[in-house]
Amino acid sequence: MNVKEGAVIVNVTVIGCWGGYPKVNEASSGYLFEEGGFKMLIDCGSGVLSKLQNHIQPEDLDAVLLSHYHPDHVADIGVLQHARLIGKYLDKEVSTLPIYGHREDEQGFAALTYKDITEGRAYNPDEKLSVGPFTVEFLRTAHPVPCYAMKISTRRNSVVYTADSSYQESFVSFAKGSSVLLCESNFYKGMNGAAAGHMTSEEAGKLARLAEVNTLVLTHLPHYGDLSKLKEEAEEEFYGNVLMASENLEIGL
């Protein structure tokens, strides 16, 4: 990517974007953030490790940050740990990888530490977290288990990732003016995803409009229906740039 000298560049790559379980030959939730050589993975669902290796090797990760402990967001933590362990046996340079998660699920958090390969680090959702060049803020979402949306910022840009949630007004101020809104859209317009803790395409578009973001990326996609409808329905509410998440989609800021 050609950039002006001194520019702050964040590259976000969609590794997986499916809700619940991965579509055949793809992956559930996983997003690679890169800035200044620092590589941070947001969520690590089923299939993510396989697809991540199209971009970087497991030992090249500098940090992992988790929204919650549902399998479609953490299923590949164990194989990531084994990949780094095997890399160490093969005399690769492998440092202890910090994996950040909340402590409201002690069993889930305990699994983040493995020998000297990975170390679980608890984030306080009421405080900002510094991870490499990124500053992360958290917002509790409306989901059946404790789950946190994230605002991931550098000096000039911010990306908001809703993680899993039904619509809530607090998202508007949280996402206000962000460069990119990675917003879940597990339901279509006219459906009610609240009981399942998920949003519709219409609600994603409404949130993007009220928060005045630059780009809306629809993700955590459903396994049914015509996915092109999600984009059309979001565009009825939001007149900015709307993208459908897909494997290997790169968003440069």
URWO-V457603 format. One record per residue. N is the residue number from 1. PSI is psi as a letter, one per 20 degrees, with the letter a starting at -180 (999 if undefined). BURIAL is 1 if it has 9 or more other C-alpha atoms within 8 Angstrom, else 0. Layout:
BEGIN
<<N PSI BURIAL> <N PSI BURIAL>>
END
This chain:
BEGIN
<<1 p 0> <2 p 0> <3 q 0> <4 q 0> <5 p 0> <6 i 0> <7 q 0> <8 o 1> <9 p 1> <10 p 1> <11 p 1> <12 p 1> <13 p 1> <14 o 1> <15 g 1> <16 q 1> <17 j 1> <18 q 1> <19 q 1> <20 g 0> <21 r 1> <22 q 1> <23 q 1> <24 p 0> <25 j 0> <26 a 1> <27 q 1> <28 a 1> <29 p 1> <30 p 1> <31 p 1> <32 p 1> <33 p 1> <34 p 1> <35 p 1> <36 k 0> <37 i 0> <38 p 1> <39 o 1> <40 p 1> <41 p 1> <42 o 1> <43 q 1> <44 m 1> <45 a 1> <46 p 1> <47 i 1> <48 g 1> <49 g 1> <50 g 0> <51 h 1> <52 h 1> <53 i 1> <54 i 0> <55 g 0> <56 r 0> <57 q 0> <58 h 1> <59 i 1> <60 i 0> <61 q 1> <62 h 1> <63 q 1> <64 q 1> <65 p 1> <66 p 1> <67 h 1> <68 a 1> <69 k 1> <70 q 0> <71 h 1> <72 j 1> <73 i 1> <74 j 1> <75 h 1> <76 j 1> <77 g 1> <78 g 0> <79 h 0> <80 g 1> <81 g 1> <82 h 0> <83 g 1> <84 h 1> <85 g 1> <86 h 0> <87 h 1> <88 g 1> <89 h 0> <90 j 0> <91 k 0> <92 q 0> <93 o 0> <94 o 1> <95 r 0> <96 p 0> <97 p 1> <98 p 1> <99 o 1> <100 p 1> <101 r 1> <102 r 1> <103 j 0> <104 i 0> <105 n 1> <106 h 0> <107 g 0> <108 g 0> <109 h 1> <110 h 0> <111 i 0> <112 i 1> <113 p 1> <114 o 1> <115 c 0> <116 j 0> <117 g 1> <118 q 1> <119 p 1> <120 p 1> <121 p 0> <122 p 1> <123 q 1> <124 o 0> <125 i 1> <126 i 0> <127 q 0> <128 q 1> <129 p 1> <130 p 0> <131 o 0> <132 c 0> <133 j 1> <134 q 1> <135 p 1> <136 p 1> <137 q 1> <138 q 1> <139 p 1> <140 p 1> <141 r 1> <142 n 1> <143 q 1> <144 h 0> <145 r 0> <146 p 1> <147 q 1> <148 p 1> <149 r 1> <150 p 1> <151 o 1> <152 o 1> <153 q 1> <154 a 1> <155 h 0> <156 i 0> <157 q 1> <158 q 1> <159 p 1> <160 p 1> <161 o 1> <162 i 1> <163 b 1> <164 p 1> <165 q 1> <166 r 1> <167 p 1> <168 q 0> <169 h 0> <170 i 0> <171 h 1> <172 g 1> <173 h 0> <174 h 0> <175 i 1> <176 p 1> <177 j 0> <178 q 1> <179 g 1> <180 p 1> <181 o 1> <182 n 1> <183 p 1> <184 q 1> <185 m 1> <186 i 1> <187 q 1> <188 r 1> <189 p 1> <190 i 0> <191 r 0> <192 o 0> <193 j 1> <194 g 1> <195 h 0> <196 i 0> <197 k 1> <198 r 1> <199 r 1> <200 r 1> <201 g 1> <202 g 1> <203 h 1> <204 g 1> <205 g 1> <206 g 1> <207 g 1> <208 h 1> <209 g 1> <210 h 0> <211 i 1> <212 l 1> <213 r 1> <214 g 1> <215 p 1> <216 p 1> <217 o 1> <218 p 1> <219 a 1> <220 l 1> <221 q 1> <222 r 1> <223 j 0> <224 q 0> <225 a 0> <226 o 0> <227 h 1> <228 h 0> <229 h 0> <230 g 1> <231 g 1> <232 g 0> <233 h 1> <234 h 1> <235 i 1> <236 h 1> <237 h 1> <238 p 1> <239 j 0> <240 a 1> <241 p 0> <242 p 1> <243 q 1> <244 p 0> <245 q 1> <246 q 1> <247 p 1> <248 j 0> <249 p 1> <250 p 0> <251 o 0> <252 p 0> <253 999 0>>
END
